[in-house]
C-alpha cells in the first residue's frame, strides 16, 4: 500500500502518468537507436571489410587463372585484403564479427603461405592456393549474406516495435486523457463555485471527493465560503442596524464622495431633496467645513460639514427655524412678562388717582352743567377715560390668562366682529368683507380670536385702508384667518418691528395692540405673520390649532 501512496495525490497521478509515457517513449527510441546502430555497424562492416574482401578474392582468383606468374600482383591484393580486414576489426562491435574477421585474417595467412610454396607453378600448389582463395571468398560472401540478413531482421524488428508503439500510443493517450479529465473535473467544479463567489452569489457545496490536493483545496474553499457568508450576514446585520439608526435620526445626514451622494437618510431627502446617487446641490457643495447657518427657502438650517475619506464629506443639518422662533418667542415672552409686571405696578398706582379724578370730575360736571366751564370739564373727563383705556391695555399685557377653548364656528365669529365694527368702519369709509366657505366648528379661544380680529381691522381702518378682506379657512388641523387691506403698506424695516412692544406708527398709539395680539395667539400654540409692501397693502395671517 505504501508503494501506491503516490497515486492518492493529483501530483503523483499526473507525474506518474507523464513518467509512464516518457518511459515508453524513451524505451522505444532507445530500442530503435540500438537497432539502427546495429544496422549501421553491419552495413559499415559489409561496405568497409567484407565486400572489398569479396572483390579482392575474386581478383585473386582471376590472377590464378592467368598464364603468367601472379605472385607480385597477388602480394598487392593480399595487402589490400589485410587492410580491409583491419578496417572491419576497427568497426566490429560484437565478438562474432571480430571472430569471423580474425578467421578471414588467418585464411589470408594461409593464402600467403600457399603462394610462398617452393614450386608455385606446380599444379598441386596452384590448386592449394586456389582452394585457400576460394575459402576466403566463401567466408566473405557468407558474412555479407549473414550481415544482410541480420540487417533485414533489425529493420523488421524496428518496424514491428514502431507498429507496436503506435498501437500502444492510442490506448495510452486515451488513458492519459481520461486521467487528465478525471483529475481536472474537480478543478472545473471548483472554478465555477469561485466565480459564483466572485459574482456575489452564495456558492454551493463543492463535493469533489478524494483526499488529494483538489479535495483539500475544495474543503478549504468551502470553509472560506462559509466564513465569507457569515461575515456578509454579520455585515448586513450591522449595516441594517446602522441604517435603521440613520433613518430614525431627525437630523439630515448625507455622505458625499466625488460630488455624488452615497448615503442619505429620509430627513436629508425631506430637508434637501437628496437621494442616493444624485448630485450634491451647489448650495451645499460650496459650504466649508465646520458648523454654520444656512438660509434656504426662507428657513434657517444649522449645518455641520466634516471630512470623510480622501475626497468626501459628511453633511449633517437640521431645520432650526421653529427652534429659533421658539427661542425668540420665549425671550419676547419673558420680556413682555417683565414689562407686564412693571406696567401692572404702574397701572395700580395710576388707576386709583384716575378713579378719584374721574369721580370728582363727574360730580363737578353735574354742578357746572349748562355753563361755559362744562365744556372744559368734558375734555378733562374724556382724557381721564383715555388714560383708563391705556391702563386697561397695560393690564391686558400683564394678565396672561390661560386659554379657554370651546367649539365655535370661525366664520360666524369673523362675521360677528365685522358686524360689531360696521358703523365705526362706515364712518371711516372702510369696506370690510368676509370671504369664507362654511366649515366645521373648531376648538378655539373665541375671545382671543375676536380681540385679535378687532385689533387688526381697526388698525387697517386707522392706516387709511378703504377695503379690508377677512379670509377664514381650515387647513388640516389648523384654523387660518387672514386680514388683508389696501392701505399704504409698510417697508421691510417697519414690518419687522410691528410686534415689538411700544412700537407704533400712529401718533396716539401705545404700541401694545399687536404685541398683545401675538402674545395671546402664541399662548394658544399659534402664530401671527405679516406680509407688507409699500404702496400695495398689508396682510396679517393668524394660524391656531383647531
Wavefront OBJ file of the C-alpha trace (Angstrom):
o trace
v 0.000 0.000 0.000
v 2.912 2.330 0.733
v 4.195 1.776 -2.786
v 0.907 3.111 -4.177
v 0.702 6.067 -1.837
v 1.754 8.403 -4.665
v -1.482 7.565 -6.520
v -3.522 9.289 -3.793
v -2.329 12.739 -4.798
v -3.106 14.579 -8.006
v 0.545 15.484 -8.368
v 1.557 11.830 -8.016
v -1.007 10.644 -10.570
v -0.097 13.280 -13.121
v 3.656 12.789 -12.671
v 3.201 9.014 -12.743
v 1.239 9.157 -15.987
v 3.767 11.501 -17.549
v 6.654 9.314 -16.334
v 4.987 6.213 -17.811
v 4.527 7.920 -21.160
v 8.083 9.253 -21.148
v 9.472 5.821 -20.190
v 7.637 4.184 -23.093
v 8.888 6.809 -25.496
v 12.460 6.590 -24.187
v 12.390 2.769 -24.370
v 11.101 2.838 -27.906
v 13.630 5.423 -29.016
v 16.443 3.544 -27.235
v 15.479 0.268 -28.880
v 15.318 1.889 -32.295
v 18.669 3.602 -31.710
v 20.254 0.279 -30.778
v 18.696 -1.427 -33.768
v 19.728 1.303 -36.164
v 23.226 1.316 -34.691
v 23.481 -2.418 -35.274
v 22.249 -1.958 -38.796
v 24.769 0.835 -39.281
v 27.595 -1.286 -37.884
v 26.620 -4.204 -40.094
v 26.360 -2.007 -43.173
v 29.681 -0.335 -42.378
v 31.392 -3.704 -41.820
v 29.999 -5.008 -45.062
v 30.971 -1.898 -47.021
v 34.403 -1.397 -45.446
v 35.540 -5.020 -44.996
v 33.538 -7.948 -46.394
v 32.564 -6.509 -49.756
v 36.129 -5.256 -50.520
v 37.409 -8.603 -49.288
v 34.991 -10.436 -51.619
v 36.114 -8.292 -54.565
v 39.796 -8.865 -53.722
v 39.339 -12.675 -53.512
v 37.622 -12.524 -56.890
v 40.627 -10.648 -58.301
v 42.961 -13.150 -56.627
v 41.072 -15.955 -58.310
v 41.363 -14.120 -61.606
v 45.118 -13.781 -61.171
v 45.364 -17.515 -60.592
v 43.609 -18.188 -63.911
v 46.196 -16.114 -65.932
v 49.032 -17.927 -67.674
v 51.784 -15.686 -66.237
v 53.059 -15.814 -62.706
v 50.743 -13.805 -60.448
v 52.849 -13.551 -57.287
v 53.902 -9.900 -57.447
v 50.305 -8.784 -58.108
v 48.948 -11.266 -55.555
v 51.014 -9.648 -52.857
v 49.338 -6.321 -53.518
v 45.928 -7.929 -53.362
v 46.833 -9.648 -50.101
v 47.924 -6.303 -48.630
v 44.623 -4.703 -49.675
v 42.709 -7.621 -48.246
v 44.561 -7.357 -44.918
v 43.815 -3.620 -44.835
v 40.099 -4.365 -45.405
v 40.176 -6.877 -42.533
v 41.781 -4.317 -40.238
v 39.092 -1.797 -41.112
v 36.482 -4.387 -40.313
v 38.082 -5.152 -36.955
v 38.022 -1.442 -36.137
v 34.290 -1.323 -36.920
v 33.310 -4.628 -35.316
v 31.032 -4.178 -32.244
v 30.400 -7.840 -31.335
v 32.530 -10.894 -30.714
v 31.071 -12.933 -33.567
v 32.040 -10.388 -36.176
v 35.534 -9.999 -34.734
v 35.954 -13.810 -34.719
v 34.973 -14.039 -38.375
v 37.370 -11.227 -39.278
v 40.176 -12.981 -37.408
v 39.273 -16.181 -39.268
v 39.488 -14.231 -42.547
v 42.884 -12.917 -41.465
v 44.023 -16.488 -40.680
v 42.746 -17.599 -44.046
v 44.691 -14.785 -45.626
v 47.809 -16.074 -43.876
v 47.118 -19.490 -45.378
v 46.915 -17.882 -48.818
v 50.249 -16.164 -48.248
v 51.845 -19.470 -47.194
v 50.345 -21.303 -50.182
v 51.663 -18.609 -52.515
v 55.120 -18.952 -50.970
v 55.446 -22.686 -51.893
v 58.848 -23.785 -53.482
v 57.240 -24.595 -56.790
v 54.304 -22.256 -57.174
v 53.703 -23.306 -60.750
v 53.173 -26.862 -59.646
v 49.625 -27.953 -60.267
v 49.130 -29.150 -56.708
v 50.457 -25.899 -55.266
v 48.267 -23.853 -57.535
v 45.233 -25.919 -56.642
v 46.017 -25.485 -52.949
v 46.342 -21.729 -53.386
v 43.067 -21.622 -55.318
v 41.290 -23.550 -52.579
v 42.556 -21.131 -49.962
v 41.416 -18.155 -52.027
v 38.029 -19.772 -52.633
v 37.583 -20.406 -48.883
v 38.346 -16.775 -48.131
v 35.874 -15.692 -50.804
v 33.237 -18.075 -49.477
v 33.763 -16.680 -45.986
v 33.407 -13.109 -47.251
v 30.265 -13.948 -49.214
v 28.807 -15.854 -46.260
v 29.444 -12.868 -43.972
v 27.932 -10.470 -46.477
v 24.856 -12.680 -46.694
v 24.665 -13.093 -42.889
v 25.059 -9.395 -42.218
v 22.454 -8.606 -44.866
v 20.014 -10.970 -43.203
v 20.761 -9.516 -39.774
v 20.241 -6.029 -41.118
v 16.922 -7.095 -42.595
v 15.861 -8.644 -39.280
v 16.867 -5.498 -37.385
v 14.826 -3.425 -39.775
v 11.876 -5.735 -39.333
v 12.246 -5.557 -35.524
v 12.395 -1.757 -35.644
v 9.307 -1.623 -37.830
v 7.494 -4.093 -35.577
v 8.392 -2.168 -32.460
v 7.273 1.091 -34.113
v 3.957 -0.503 -35.021
v 3.567 -1.868 -31.501
v 4.330 1.547 -30.029
v 1.920 3.175 -32.448
v -0.748 0.688 -31.420
v 0.031 1.283 -27.741
v 0.035 5.068 -28.110
v -3.703 5.194 -28.808
v -4.883 3.470 -25.599
v -2.083 5.126 -23.649
v -3.123 8.565 -24.963
v -6.761 7.770 -24.242
v -5.793 6.680 -20.732
v -3.809 9.887 -20.213
v -6.732 11.975 -21.486
v -9.123 10.141 -19.195
v -6.764 10.610 -16.269
v -6.374 14.333 -17.073
v -10.132 14.767 -17.441
v -10.780 12.923 -14.181
v -8.136 14.952 -12.387
v -9.282 18.302 -13.816
v -13.045 17.781 -13.462
v -12.982 18.883 -9.794
v -10.954 21.925 -10.852
v -13.783 22.966 -13.198
v -16.369 22.490 -10.443
v -14.222 24.455 -8.019
v -13.674 27.202 -10.621
v -17.430 27.567 -11.149
v -18.013 27.969 -7.428
v -15.184 30.519 -7.176
v -16.791 32.530 -9.995
v -20.146 32.437 -8.183
v -18.461 33.724 -5.039
v -16.710 36.419 -7.068
v -20.074 37.492 -8.556
v -21.502 37.928 -5.059
v -23.610 34.748 -5.121
v -23.615 32.168 -2.392
v -21.599 29.137 -3.617
v -23.000 25.657 -3.244
v -21.249 22.593 -1.826
v -18.063 21.558 -3.636
v -18.085 17.733 -3.472
v -15.033 16.668 -5.477
v -14.275 13.534 -3.481
v -10.859 12.141 -2.717
v -8.103 13.224 -0.388
v -5.771 14.716 -2.964
v -4.762 18.356 -3.333
v -8.055 19.234 -5.100
v -10.049 17.694 -2.260
v -8.014 19.650 0.287
v -8.450 22.835 -1.761
v -12.212 22.204 -2.091
v -12.614 21.760 1.661
v -10.569 24.888 2.290
v -12.732 26.774 -0.222
v -15.937 25.595 1.470
v -14.575 26.760 4.836
v -13.622 30.116 3.309
v -17.042 30.439 1.637
v -18.785 29.740 4.955
v -16.589 32.323 6.665
v -17.321 34.893 3.928
v -21.041 34.116 4.121
v -21.007 34.505 7.898
v -19.079 37.761 7.582
v -21.542 39.031 4.964
v -24.500 38.168 7.188
v -22.900 39.949 10.128
v -22.025 42.907 7.920
v -25.561 43.043 6.549
v -26.982 42.907 10.068
v -24.686 45.715 11.214
v -25.438 47.707 8.053
v -29.183 47.239 8.563
v -28.897 48.295 12.187
v -26.852 51.358 11.248
v -29.352 52.154 8.508
v -32.219 51.946 10.983
v -30.380 54.245 13.356
v -29.594 56.641 10.499
v -33.184 56.614 9.249
v -34.511 57.292 12.735
v -32.456 60.466 13.162
v -34.404 63.704 12.940
v -31.275 65.433 11.658
v -30.500 65.224 7.955
v -27.357 63.155 7.300
v -25.715 62.779 3.890
v -22.411 61.107 2.968
v -20.940 62.612 -0.194
v -17.944 61.489 -2.236
v -16.847 62.850 -5.574
v -19.820 65.216 -5.669
v -22.268 62.280 -5.501
v -24.487 61.306 -2.577
v -23.547 57.860 -1.285
v -25.895 57.741 1.699
v -28.868 59.947 2.559
v -31.424 59.354 5.296
v -35.120 60.293 4.965
v -34.506 63.546 6.865
v -31.924 64.570 4.227
v -34.383 63.771 1.467
v -37.069 65.848 3.183
v -34.767 68.773 4.002
v -32.583 68.945 0.868
v -34.383 66.623 -1.603
v -31.295 64.396 -1.692
v -31.352 60.850 -2.988
v -28.596 58.288 -3.007
v -26.683 58.561 -6.289
v -27.833 62.121 -7.017
v -25.521 65.124 -7.315
v -24.982 67.343 -4.297
v -26.738 70.723 -4.708
v -24.422 73.667 -5.273
v -25.599 75.467 -2.137
v -24.370 72.502 -0.037
v -21.293 71.796 -2.155
v -19.984 75.335 -1.548
v -20.124 75.011 2.237
v -16.835 74.857 4.100
v -16.013 72.537 6.954
v -17.419 73.238 10.372
v -20.726 74.458 11.748
v -22.645 77.223 10.022
v -26.126 78.650 9.494
v -27.701 78.268 6.070
v -30.662 80.329 4.884
v -32.607 78.341 2.321
v -36.143 78.876 1.036
v -36.907 81.373 3.788
v -35.912 78.984 6.560
v -32.809 78.700 8.713
v -30.778 75.494 8.828
v -27.981 74.525 11.200
v -25.454 72.636 9.028
v -22.261 70.847 10.086
v -19.742 69.635 7.477
v -16.951 67.158 8.313
v -14.385 65.436 6.040
v -14.979 61.819 5.013
v -12.275 59.699 3.398
v -9.892 61.242 0.893
v -12.273 63.447 -1.077
v -15.621 63.003 0.650
v -17.604 64.806 3.299
v -20.415 64.206 5.762
v -23.126 66.854 5.826
v -25.411 66.990 8.886
v -28.207 69.522 9.002
v -31.392 70.420 10.802
v -34.129 72.966 10.229
v -33.889 75.241 13.263
v -36.376 77.847 12.089
v -39.021 76.857 14.602
v -36.429 76.449 17.322
v -35.163 79.976 16.708
v -38.713 81.251 16.641
v -39.471 79.465 19.879
v -36.350 80.969 21.383
v -37.329 84.410 20.172
v -40.858 83.819 21.428
v -39.536 82.787 24.834
v -37.273 85.821 25.045
v -40.111 88.061 23.913
v -42.499 86.429 26.329
v -40.076 86.892 29.202
v -39.554 90.497 28.170
v -43.302 91.087 27.951
v -43.822 89.410 31.290
v -41.243 91.680 32.861
v -42.792 94.727 31.188
v -46.250 93.494 32.190
v -45.239 93.229 35.824
v -43.808 96.725 35.735
v -46.888 98.074 33.965
v -49.183 96.304 36.402
v -47.477 98.075 39.276
v -47.577 101.431 37.458
v -51.194 100.885 36.456
v -52.157 100.009 40.003
v -50.614 103.263 41.227
v -52.215 105.290 38.392
v -55.735 103.797 38.393
v -56.570 104.888 41.952
v -55.878 108.597 41.309
v -57.628 108.287 37.961
v -60.707 106.814 39.612
v -60.759 109.624 42.139
v -60.234 112.233 39.442
v -62.963 110.681 37.299
v -65.438 110.606 40.207
v -64.813 114.210 41.203
v -64.853 115.369 37.566
v -68.258 113.762 37.048
v -69.616 115.376 40.245
v -68.217 118.707 39.192
v -69.705 118.275 35.712
v -73.155 117.814 37.263
v -72.779 121.067 39.182
v -71.431 123.009 36.206
v -73.951 121.618 33.710
v -75.008 124.266 31.202
v -72.130 126.568 31.980
v -69.138 127.510 29.881
v -66.790 125.572 32.188
v -68.720 122.327 31.462
v -67.075 122.021 28.016
v -63.619 122.304 29.551
v -64.527 119.749 32.203
v -65.804 117.396 29.465
v -62.345 117.458 27.885
v -60.809 116.515 31.220
v -63.278 113.633 31.631
v -62.505 112.320 28.104
v -58.755 112.365 28.719
v -59.244 110.565 32.032
v -61.243 107.849 30.202
v -58.466 107.561 27.586
v -55.919 107.092 30.348
v -58.157 104.420 31.874
v -58.296 102.672 28.484
v -54.499 102.801 28.269
v -54.144 101.333 31.738
v -56.617 98.599 30.755
v -54.375 97.683 27.824
v -51.416 97.559 30.182
v -53.345 95.188 32.412
v -54.212 93.002 29.418
v -50.479 92.704 28.720
v -49.751 91.749 32.319
v -52.581 89.277 32.939
v -51.552 86.369 30.565
v -54.798 84.466 31.137
v -54.919 80.727 30.407
v -56.668 79.851 27.119
v -60.360 78.908 27.354
v -61.046 76.553 24.460
v -64.553 75.804 23.243
v -66.091 74.692 19.922
v -67.003 77.691 17.760
v -67.876 78.444 14.164
v -64.907 80.581 12.963
v -66.835 82.018 10.017
v -69.682 83.212 12.275
v -67.133 84.614 14.734
v -65.449 86.670 11.972
v -68.764 87.973 10.663
v -69.802 88.908 14.203
v -66.652 91.030 14.684
v -67.244 92.789 11.336
v -70.871 93.491 12.270
v -69.746 94.906 15.622
v -67.414 97.408 13.904
v -69.661 98.059 10.922
v -70.887 101.519 11.978
v -67.485 102.776 13.007
v -65.858 101.486 9.817
v -68.599 103.030 7.687
v -67.750 106.433 9.192
v -64.111 105.845 8.209
v -65.231 104.856 4.659
v -63.833 101.335 5.076
v -65.495 98.319 3.428
v -64.926 95.014 5.203
v -65.828 91.707 3.538
v -65.559 88.170 4.891
v -64.517 85.575 2.302
v -65.047 82.046 3.598
v -66.915 78.863 2.910
v -68.909 77.133 5.631
v -66.560 74.972 7.704
v -66.693 72.782 10.781
v -66.568 74.060 14.313
v -63.098 74.234 15.839
v -61.877 74.284 19.438
v -60.520 77.797 19.931
v -60.496 80.611 22.483
v -63.107 82.775 20.804
v -62.402 85.853 22.923
v -58.723 85.867 21.947
v -59.581 85.499 18.249
v -62.249 88.252 18.493
v -59.803 90.683 20.105
v -57.175 89.865 17.504
v -59.574 90.419 14.549
v -60.957 93.569 16.115
v -57.462 94.970 16.614
v -56.330 94.141 13.058
v -59.500 95.568 11.430
v -59.258 98.785 13.456
v -55.565 99.157 12.599
v -56.384 98.745 8.887
v -59.034 101.458 9.077
v -56.739 103.799 11.007
v -53.946 103.150 8.463
v -56.147 104.580 5.677
v -57.463 101.375 4.086
v -60.653 101.532 2.041
v -61.101 97.824 1.560
v -60.416 95.024 4.062
v -60.837 91.313 3.299
v -61.102 88.776 6.117
v -60.409 85.210 4.994
v -61.291 82.131 7.029
v -60.332 78.548 6.145
v -59.387 75.275 7.805
v -56.173 73.607 6.647
v -55.828 70.155 8.152
v -55.588 70.627 11.914
v -55.154 74.407 11.715
v -57.522 77.345 11.508
v -56.126 80.052 9.210
v -57.517 83.600 9.424
v -56.151 86.362 7.159
v -56.799 90.108 7.319
v -55.673 91.951 4.183
v -56.057 95.661 3.396
v -55.291 98.072 0.558
v -53.684 100.734 2.753
v -50.315 102.333 2.119
v -48.412 99.308 3.396
v -45.058 99.201 5.212
v -41.447 98.869 4.276
v -39.433 95.835 5.385
v -37.868 97.505 8.425
v -41.234 98.690 9.757
v -42.903 95.319 9.146
v -40.117 93.619 11.139
v -40.955 95.763 14.241
v -44.757 95.862 14.262
v -44.973 93.229 17.015
v -42.480 94.956 19.304
v -43.997 96.388 22.496
v -44.407 100.185 22.458
v -43.595 100.447 18.741
v -46.289 102.294 16.806
v -46.600 104.299 13.597
v -49.653 106.119 14.948
v -49.257 109.470 16.698
v -51.524 108.478 19.613
v -50.768 104.716 19.588
v -49.391 102.842 22.589
v -47.624 100.162 20.540
v -49.189 97.366 22.598
v -52.064 96.179 20.410
v -50.128 93.879 18.055
v -47.735 92.813 20.816
v -50.662 91.678 22.963
v -52.367 90.073 19.961
v -49.320 87.978 19.072
v -48.736 87.001 22.688
v -52.303 85.763 23.088
v -52.218 83.864 19.790
v -48.903 82.244 20.684
v -50.301 81.276 24.083
v -52.844 79.238 22.071
v -49.970 77.488 20.254
v -50.468 79.537 17.112
v -48.607 82.212 15.196
v -49.110 85.597 13.594
v -47.238 86.611 10.406
v -47.262 89.861 8.486
v -46.501 90.478 4.797
v -46.468 94.017 3.527
v -45.097 96.151 0.738
v -45.078 99.937 0.487
v -47.939 101.171 -1.726
v -49.521 97.691 -2.002
v -51.082 96.895 1.351
v -50.652 94.636 4.344
v -51.843 91.128 5.166
v -51.780 89.515 8.615
v -52.073 85.717 8.819
v -53.188 84.027 12.016
v -52.721 80.260 12.451
v -54.074 78.472 15.516
v -54.628 74.769 16.216
v -58.234 73.829 15.622
l 1 2 3 4 5 6 7 8 9 10 11 12 13 14 15 16 17 18 19 20 21 22 23 24 25 26 27 28 29 30 31 32 33 34 35 36 37 38 39 40 41 42 43 44 45 46 47 48 49 50 51 52 53 54 55 56 57 58 59 60 61 62 63 64 65 66 67 68 69 70 71 72 73 74 75 76 77 78 79 80 81 82 83 84 85 86 87 88 89 90 91 92 93 94 95 96 97 98 99 100 101 102 103 104 105 106 107 108 109 110 111 112 113 114 115 116 117 118 119 120 121 122 123 124 125 126 127 128 129 130 131 132 133 134 135 136 137 138 139 140 141 142 143 144 145 146 147 148 149 150 151 152 153 154 155 156 157 158 159 160 161 162 163 164 165 166 167 168 169 170 171 172 173 174 175 176 177 178 179 180 181 182 183 184 185 186 187 188 189 190 191 192 193 194 195 196 197 198 199 200 201 202 203 204 205 206 207 208 209 210 211 212 213 214 215 216 217 218 219 220 221 222 223 224 225 226 227 228 229 230 231 232 233 234 235 236 237 238 239 240 241 242 243 244 245 246 247 248 249 250 251 252 253 254 255 256 257 258 259 260 261 262 263 264 265 266 267 268 269 270 271 272 273 274 275 276 277 278 279 280 281 282 283 284 285 286 287 288 289 290 291 292 293 294 295 296 297 298 299 300 301 302 303 304 305 306 307 308 309 310 311 312 313 314 315 316 317 318 319 320 321 322 323 324 325 326 327 328 329 330 331 332 333 334 335 336 337 338 339 340 341 342 343 344 345 346 347 348 349 350 351 352 353 354 355 356 357 358 359 360 361 362 363 364 365 366 367 368 369 370 371 372 373 374 375 376 377 378 379 380 381 382 383 384 385 386 387 388 389 390 391 392 393 394 395 396 397 398 399 400 401 402 403 404 405 406 407 408 409 410 411 412 413 414 415 416 417 418 419 420 421 422 423 424 425 426 427 428 429 430 431 432 433 434 435 436 437 438 439 440 441 442 443 444 445 446 447 448 449 450 451 452 453 454 455 456 457 458 459 460 461 462 463 464 465 466 467 468 469 470 471 472 473 474 475 476 477 478 479 480 481 482 483 484 485 486 487 488 489 490 491 492 493 494 495 496 497 498 499 500 501 502 503 504 505 506 507 508 509 510 511 512 513 514 515 516 517 518 519 520 521 522 523 524 525 526 527 528 529 530 531 532 533 534 535 536 537 538 539 540 541 542 543 544 545 546
